[in-house]
Amino acid sequence: MKQLRIMLPNVAEAKNFVAAAAKCDFDIDVYYNRVTIDAKSILGVLSLDLTQVLTVEFNGEDAEFEAFLAAKAPGKCSAA
């Protein structure tokens, strides 16, 4: 089980995150406080507080998805 912390500072980044997650053939969850959301659900992800750090948890391996997550780590997000 891998866990990474990310920030999705705006709706466009959230859409890109969901699109990247949808390409993976394994389950991906996003956690904030006590809420667990399916990362492949745009409505679920948009219902989260995007001003906060989110935790992404998954079991599979996908280098492209993991690189995307690494770029969204807190402190590494570019201002758009």
Backbone torsions as a table, in degrees:
resi	resn	phi	psi	omega
1	MET	NA	124.3	178.5
2	LYS	-105.9	141.1	176.1
3	GLN	-130.1	129.8	176.7
4	LEU	-133.0	147.8	178.0
5	ARG	-103.1	133.4	-177.9
6	ILE	-135.4	166.8	171.0
7	MET	-127.4	135.8	175.4
8	LEU	-120.4	87.6	-168.8
9	PRO	-71.1	-12.1	180.0
10	ASN	-151.8	172.0	-176.6
11	VAL	-62.7	-38.7	-179.6
12	ALA	-61.4	-42.0	178.3
13	GLU	-66.3	-37.2	177.6
14	ALA	-63.2	-42.3	177.9
15	LYS	-63.1	-42.0	178.3
16	ASN	-63.4	-38.9	178.3
17	PHE	-62.7	-47.4	-179.8
18	VAL	-63.2	-40.6	178.5
19	ALA	-62.9	-41.7	178.4
20	ALA	-66.5	-40.2	179.5
21	ALA	-66.4	-37.2	-177.9
22	ALA	-64.3	-23.9	179.3
23	LYS	-75.7	-14.8	-177.1
24	CYS	-87.1	146.1	-177.9
25	ASP	-99.5	25.2	177.8
26	PHE	-133.6	163.7	-178.7
27	ASP	-73.6	140.5	177.9
28	ILE	-134.0	128.1	178.8
29	ASP	-116.9	150.4	175.3
30	VAL	-119.4	132.4	-179.0
31	TYR	-118.3	139.9	168.5
32	TYR	-149.0	125.2	-172.3
33	ASN	55.4	-122.1	-179.5
34	ARG	-105.7	14.0	-176.8
35	VAL	-99.3	132.5	175.8
36	THR	-116.6	128.4	-177.2
37	ILE	-125.5	143.1	172.1
38	ASP	-71.1	122.8	-176.1
39	ALA	-66.4	-14.4	-179.4
40	LYS	-90.8	4.4	-179.6
41	SER	-104.1	110.7	-179.5
42	ILE	-63.3	-40.6	179.6
43	LEU	-65.8	-39.1	178.0
44	GLY	-63.7	-46.5	-178.8
45	VAL	-65.3	-41.4	179.8
46	LEU	-69.1	-18.5	178.4
47	SER	-78.4	-12.4	179.1
48	LEU	-79.3	161.9	176.0
49	ASP	-79.6	101.9	-174.6
50	LEU	-73.8	-2.9	176.5
51	THR	-86.7	-5.2	-176.0
52	GLN	-108.5	161.8	175.3
53	VAL	-74.6	131.6	-179.9
54	LEU	-109.1	150.7	176.8
55	THR	-106.9	127.2	178.9
56	VAL	-107.5	131.0	-178.4
57	GLU	-128.6	133.1	-179.2
58	PHE	-155.6	161.0	-178.2
59	ASN	-107.0	-24.2	-173.9
60	GLY	-82.2	-175.0	178.1
61	GLU	-129.0	128.1	175.7
62	ASP	-153.7	106.8	-173.9
63	ALA	-59.3	-40.1	-178.9
64	GLU	-64.4	-44.3	179.3
65	PHE	-65.1	-42.8	-180.0
66	GLU	-65.6	-35.6	175.9
67	ALA	-66.4	-39.6	176.7
68	PHE	-60.3	-45.8	179.9
69	LEU	-63.4	-40.6	-179.9
70	ALA	-60.9	-35.6	179.6
71	ALA	-72.1	-19.0	-178.7
72	LYS	-100.0	9.5	179.0
73	ALA	-61.2	145.7	178.5
74	PRO	-54.3	132.8	-178.8
75	GLY	92.7	-13.6	-179.2
76	LYS	-107.5	-6.6	-177.4
77	CYS	-70.1	137.1	177.2
78	SER	-87.7	145.6	177.6
79	ALA	-76.9	124.3	-177.7
80	ALA	-113.7	NA	NA
